[in-house]
Amino acid sequence: MLTEQHTLQFAQDLDKNDELAKFRDYFFIPQQNHQEVIYLCGNSLGLQPKSTPNLLKEELEKWAKFGVEGHFEGKQPWWKYRLPLKTLLSSIIEAKESEITVMNNLSSNIHLLLVSFYEPKGKRTKILMEAGAFPSDQYIVETHLQTRNLIPQEHIVELSPRIGEHTLRTEDILATIEQLGEELALVFLGGVNYYTGQLFDLQKITEKTHQVGAIAGFDLAHAIGNVRLSLHDWNVDFAAWCSYKYLNSSPGGVSGVFIHQKHHSKDLKRFGGWWGQKEEERFLMKKGFKPMSGADGWQLSNEPILAMAAHQASLEIFAEAQMPKLLKKSKELSGFLYELLLTYANEHIEIITPKNPEERGAQLSILAKKDGKKLHQYLSSQGVITDWREPNVIRMAPVPLYNSFEDVWRAAMILVNFYKPEN
């Protein structure tokens, strides 16, 4: 029997008192059988803001009207289109605008950053990663080492949970960094592990990394727009992220990069490109790459305007909603889901995401003790959109911008219903 705090009415009352509830209407909610689905897959692809088509239309009309002169016409000329986006992103990751740029896609940006920040010298060659990192990160680091004529198996150190545990302990991460010491060149972790939903303590990891003389960099694909980030104050060396998950900025949307200001005046190796050249000299077309100051100096090509317009549409919503309020609601949503599942489905599933709200974001990873694929298919048939990760995990991520407490309640009850005898 449901307790008073586990009822539909309780969830609906929470929604009535939710100051962020209005933002659900800012998004297109997919439908199934003429009804809105319960979309808990923002960790994979965020929903489309209703303002996105209008911003795209503006740029398409500018292109039609001005052609190449669109680079200099309109309220947001293309040649500096990124600037408002840098401003909007600065409050999401708590960084200076000069430390941010918007360019390329995530994998390309990580490759570019490794050129600058992975500097194997002497015995300092090791890269520390989490075991089972997202495949793109594994492939990037593996192939990057190969281009340096280094054998990946000899220079990549992987962190694994203790036997019988699903997530990494912070003390084990720090101890491994200490143990590697002067052999460690780079710590490169996901901010939030894509599989377990674990949020790593980036501040402590960065501090320990610097103590042994190494560089700290992070893939924030599952962290940005989802958890609190304070990249400047935490002294993170570099980070990159995609924009299509919690940032709702179109499939395969444009990526972003953070490079701490302490590195801006250094003569770092990098792959240059025309759009990273000093603006005052860009059109002189002369030999000799002279990078712009700040993170913008890592740009290669001119800005992908349509993808950036979609990005801006979502970032403007974040600015209106405000990150502290979104983070508060996110913890409440995922906490409500955690409690419901733990109370009513504990014998059938295991939640492998940390219970401590400070060690996770929106995502809960549900390990089904049996029939996991059937459970996922059942949820989908009932209009609950989650995603499946082999071998037996369902990821559910209630997003504070467009998910409600009623969404969470209904999803949990549908999951519980799967395990009733008649099913």
C-alpha positions in Angstrom: 0.0 0.0 0.0 1.2 3.5 -0.9 2.0 5.8 2.0 0.7 9.4 2.0 4.0 10.6 0.6 4.1 8.0 -2.2 0.7 8.8 -3.7 -0.3 10.4 -7.0 -1.9 13.2 -5.1 1.3 13.9 -3.2 3.2 14.1 -6.5 0.6 16.5 -8.0 0.8 18.7 -4.9 4.6 18.9 -5.4 4.0 20.0 -9.0 1.5 22.7 -7.9 4.2 24.2 -5.6 7.0 23.9 -8.1 8.2 27.3 -9.3 9.9 25.7 -12.3 6.8 23.8 -13.5 6.1 26.4 -16.2 9.2 25.4 -18.1 7.7 22.1 -19.1 5.6 24.2 -21.5 8.8 25.6 -23.1 9.5 22.1 -24.7 7.9 19.8 -27.2 6.9 16.6 -25.4 6.8 13.5 -27.7 3.6 11.7 -27.9 2.7 8.0 -28.1 -0.9 6.9 -28.9 -1.9 10.6 -28.8 -0.7 11.1 -25.2 2.5 12.7 -23.9 5.2 10.2 -23.1 7.0 10.2 -19.8 10.4 11.2 -21.1 13.2 10.2 -18.8 16.0 10.1 -21.4 17.4 13.6 -21.3 20.8 12.0 -20.3 20.9 10.7 -23.9 19.1 13.4 -25.9 17.3 16.4 -24.5 13.9 17.6 -25.7 13.5 20.4 -28.3 12.7 23.8 -26.9 9.7 25.4 -28.6 11.9 28.5 -29.3 14.4 26.5 -31.3 12.5 26.7 -34.7 12.2 30.5 -34.4 16.0 31.0 -33.8 16.8 28.7 -36.7 14.3 30.5 -38.9 16.0 33.8 -38.1 19.3 32.6 -39.3 17.9 30.8 -42.3 16.1 34.1 -43.3 19.3 36.0 -42.7 21.1 33.6 -45.0 18.4 34.0 -47.7 18.3 37.8 -47.4 22.0 38.6 -47.0 24.1 35.6 -48.2 27.7 36.0 -47.1 26.9 39.5 -45.6 25.0 37.6 -42.9 28.4 37.4 -41.2 28.1 41.1 -40.4 24.3 41.8 -40.5 21.5 41.4 -38.0 21.3 41.5 -34.2 23.8 38.6 -33.9 26.4 38.7 -36.8 27.7 35.2 -37.6 31.4 36.1 -37.2 30.9 36.6 -33.5 27.9 34.4 -33.0 29.5 32.5 -30.1 29.9 35.5 -27.8 26.4 35.4 -26.2 26.7 31.7 -25.9 29.9 32.0 -23.9 28.1 34.4 -21.6 25.2 32.0 -21.0 27.5 29.0 -20.5 29.7 30.9 -17.9 26.9 30.7 -15.3 26.3 27.0 -16.0 29.9 25.9 -15.4 31.0 28.9 -13.2 33.8 30.0 -15.4 35.1 33.2 -17.0 33.9 33.9 -20.5 37.5 34.0 -21.7 37.9 30.4 -20.6 35.0 29.1 -22.8 34.5 28.6 -26.5 31.9 26.9 -28.5 33.1 24.8 -31.5 33.2 21.4 -33.3 31.9 18.3 -31.6 32.9 16.6 -28.4 35.3 13.9 -29.7 37.1 16.4 -32.0 37.5 18.8 -29.1 39.0 16.1 -26.8 41.5 15.2 -29.5 42.5 18.9 -29.8 42.8 19.3 -26.0 45.0 16.2 -25.7 47.4 17.8 -28.2 47.9 20.7 -25.8 47.6 19.0 -22.4 49.0 15.5 -22.7 52.8 16.0 -22.6 54.5 12.7 -21.9 58.1 13.4 -20.7 60.5 10.9 -19.2 58.5 8.5 -17.0 55.6 10.9 -16.7 53.5 9.3 -19.4 50.5 7.7 -17.6 46.8 8.7 -18.3 44.3 7.8 -15.5 40.8 7.0 -16.6 37.8 5.1 -15.2 37.4 1.5 -16.4 34.4 1.3 -18.6 34.6 5.0 -19.6 32.3 6.0 -22.5 33.6 4.2 -25.6 34.4 7.5 -27.4 36.7 8.5 -24.6 38.4 5.1 -24.6 38.9 5.2 -28.4 40.2 8.8 -28.3 42.8 8.2 -25.7 43.8 4.8 -27.2 44.3 6.3 -30.7 45.9 9.5 -29.4 48.6 7.4 -27.7 49.2 5.4 -30.8 49.9 8.7 -32.8 52.5 9.4 -30.1 54.0 5.9 -30.7 53.0 4.9 -27.2 51.4 1.6 -26.4 48.0 2.2 -24.8 48.1 -0.8 -22.5 51.4 0.5 -21.0 50.3 4.1 -20.5 46.6 4.0 -19.6 45.7 3.2 -16.0 42.1 2.3 -15.4 40.2 2.8 -12.1 37.8 0.0 -11.2 35.3 -0.3 -8.3 36.1 -2.6 -5.5 34.9 -6.2 -5.8 31.2 -6.3 -5.2 30.7 -2.5 -5.7 29.4 -0.6 -8.7 31.0 2.8 -8.2 34.4 4.2 -7.4 35.3 5.5 -4.0 36.8 8.9 -4.0 39.5 7.8 -1.6 40.5 5.1 -4.0 40.8 7.6 -6.9 42.9 9.9 -4.8 45.1 7.0 -3.6 45.8 5.9 -7.1 46.8 9.4 -8.2 49.1 9.5 -5.2 50.5 6.1 -6.0 51.2 7.0 -9.7 52.9 10.2 -8.6 55.5 11.4 -11.0 54.5 8.8 -13.5 51.1 10.5 -14.0 50.8 13.0 -16.8 47.0 13.3 -17.0 43.8 12.5 -15.2 41.0 12.2 -17.7 37.6 11.2 -16.3 34.0 11.7 -17.1 32.4 14.2 -14.7 29.4 11.9 -14.4 29.9 8.2 -15.3 27.5 7.5 -18.2 26.7 3.9 -17.0 26.3 4.3 -13.2 25.4 7.9 -13.0 28.1 8.5 -10.4 29.2 12.1 -10.0 32.9 12.3 -9.3 34.4 14.8 -6.8 36.1 16.9 -9.4 37.5 19.5 -7.0 39.3 16.9 -4.8 40.5 15.0 -7.8 41.9 18.1 -9.4 43.6 19.2 -6.2 45.3 15.8 -5.8 46.3 15.7 -9.4 48.0 19.0 -9.2 49.8 17.9 -6.0 51.6 15.2 -8.0 52.4 17.6 -10.8 49.8 16.3 -13.4 47.0 17.8 -15.5 43.3 17.4 -14.7 40.8 17.3 -17.6 37.2 16.1 -17.8 34.6 15.0 -20.3 31.5 16.7 -19.0 29.0 15.3 -21.5 26.8 13.9 -18.7 27.6 16.6 -16.2 27.0 20.0 -17.8 23.5 21.3 -17.2 23.0 18.4 -14.7 25.2 19.0 -11.7 27.0 21.9 -10.2 30.3 22.8 -11.8 32.7 25.4 -10.7 35.5 24.9 -13.2 37.4 28.1 -12.6 37.5 28.0 -8.8 38.2 24.3 -8.8 41.3 25.0 -10.9 40.3 22.4 -13.5 42.9 22.5 -16.4 40.5 21.7 -19.3 37.1 20.2 -20.0 34.9 19.6 -23.0 31.2 18.6 -23.4 28.5 18.0 -25.9 25.3 20.1 -25.9 22.6 17.6 -26.9 22.0 15.8 -23.6 20.9 18.0 -20.6 21.6 21.1 -22.7 18.8 20.2 -25.2 20.7 21.7 -28.2 19.9 19.3 -31.1 21.1 15.8 -32.0 24.9 15.9 -32.5 24.8 19.5 -31.5 27.8 21.8 -31.1 30.4 21.2 -28.4 32.0 23.4 -25.8 35.5 23.7 -24.3 36.9 25.1 -21.1 40.5 26.0 -20.7 41.6 27.6 -17.4 43.0 31.1 -17.7 46.3 30.1 -16.1 47.1 28.3 -19.4 46.1 31.2 -21.7 49.5 32.8 -21.7 51.5 29.6 -22.1 53.0 28.5 -25.4 51.1 25.3 -25.6 51.2 23.0 -28.6 47.9 23.0 -30.5 46.4 22.3 -33.9 45.7 25.7 -35.4 42.9 26.9 -37.7 41.8 30.0 -39.4 39.1 30.9 -36.8 41.6 30.6 -34.0 43.9 33.2 -35.6 44.0 36.7 -34.0 40.9 38.5 -35.3 42.8 41.6 -36.2 45.1 39.5 -38.5 42.7 36.9 -39.7 41.9 38.5 -43.0 45.5 39.4 -43.8 45.9 35.7 -45.0 49.5 35.6 -44.0 51.6 32.6 -42.8 52.3 32.1 -39.2 49.6 31.1 -36.7 49.0 33.6 -33.9 46.2 32.3 -31.7 43.5 34.5 -30.2 43.7 35.0 -26.5 41.8 32.6 -24.2 39.9 29.5 -25.2 38.9 31.0 -28.5 42.5 30.5 -29.7 41.7 26.8 -29.9 39.0 27.3 -32.6 39.6 25.8 -36.0 36.8 26.6 -38.4 34.1 29.3 -38.6 31.1 28.8 -36.4 28.3 26.3 -37.3 25.5 28.9 -37.1 22.5 26.6 -37.3 23.7 24.3 -34.6 24.7 27.3 -32.4 21.3 28.8 -32.8 19.7 25.6 -31.5 22.2 25.8 -28.6 21.3 29.4 -27.8 17.6 28.6 -27.6 18.2 26.1 -24.8 20.8 28.2 -23.0 18.4 31.1 -22.8 16.0 28.9 -21.0 18.7 27.9 -18.5 19.4 31.6 -17.9 15.7 32.2 -17.1 15.3 29.2 -14.9 18.7 29.6 -13.1 21.0 26.7 -12.3 20.7 26.8 -8.5 16.9 26.3 -8.8 17.3 23.6 -11.4 19.8 21.7 -9.3 17.5 21.8 -6.3 14.6 20.5 -8.2 16.8 17.8 -9.9 17.8 16.4 -6.5 14.1 16.4 -5.4 13.0 14.6 -8.6 15.7 11.9 -8.5 15.3 11.6 -4.8 11.6 11.0 -5.2 12.2 8.4 -7.9 14.9 6.7 -5.8 12.6 6.4 -2.8 9.7 5.0 -4.8 11.8 2.4 -6.5 13.6 1.4 -3.3 10.3 1.1 -1.5 8.2 -0.8 -4.0 10.6 -2.6 -6.4 13.7 -3.3 -4.2 13.4 -7.1 -4.5 13.5 -6.9 -8.3 16.0 -4.2 -9.1 19.2 -2.6 -7.7 19.9 1.1 -8.1 23.6 1.2 -8.8 23.8 5.0 -8.8 25.0 6.4 -5.4 22.3 7.0 -2.8 23.9 10.2 -1.7 22.4 13.1 -3.7 25.8 14.9 -3.7 27.3 11.9 -5.6 24.8 11.9 -8.5 22.9 14.1 -10.9 19.5 13.4 -12.5 20.3 9.9 -13.7 19.4 6.8 -11.8 20.8 3.5 -13.2 18.5 0.6 -12.6 20.1 -2.9 -12.6 17.3 -5.4 -13.2 17.9 -8.7 -11.3 16.2 -10.5 -14.2 14.3 -9.8 -17.4 16.0 -6.4 -17.8 15.4 -6.1 -21.5 11.8 -7.1 -21.2 11.4 -4.5 -18.5 12.8 -1.9 -20.8 10.5 -2.9 -23.6 7.5 -2.9 -21.2 8.3 0.6 -20.1 8.6 1.8 -23.7 5.3 0.2 -24.5 3.7 2.1 -21.7 5.1 5.4 -22.8 8.0 5.6 -20.4 11.1 6.6 -22.5 14.3 5.4 -20.9 17.4 3.9 -22.4 19.1 0.5 -22.2 22.8 -0.2 -21.6 24.2 -3.7 -21.9 24.3 -6.0 -20.1 21.4 -5.2 -17.8 21.0 -1.5 -16.9 18.1 0.9 -17.6 19.0 4.6 -17.2 16.2 6.9 -16.0 16.9 10.6 -15.8 14.1 13.0 -14.6 15.1 16.4 -16.0 14.0 19.5 -13.9 13.3 21.7 -16.9 10.6 19.5 -18.4 9.8 16.5 -16.1 7.3 16.7 -13.3 6.9 14.8 -10.0 3.8 13.2 -11.5 6.1 11.9 -14.4 8.3 10.3 -11.8 5.4 8.8 -9.8 3.8 7.3 -12.9 7.1 5.9 -14.2 7.8 4.2 -10.9 4.3 2.7 -10.7 4.6 1.4 -14.2 7.9 -0.2 -13.4 6.4 -1.8 -10.3 3.4 -3.0 -12.3 5.7 -5.0 -14.5 6.5 -7.3 -11.6 2.9 -8.0 -10.7 2.0 -11.7 -11.2 -0.3 -11.0 -14.1 2.7 -9.6 -16.1 
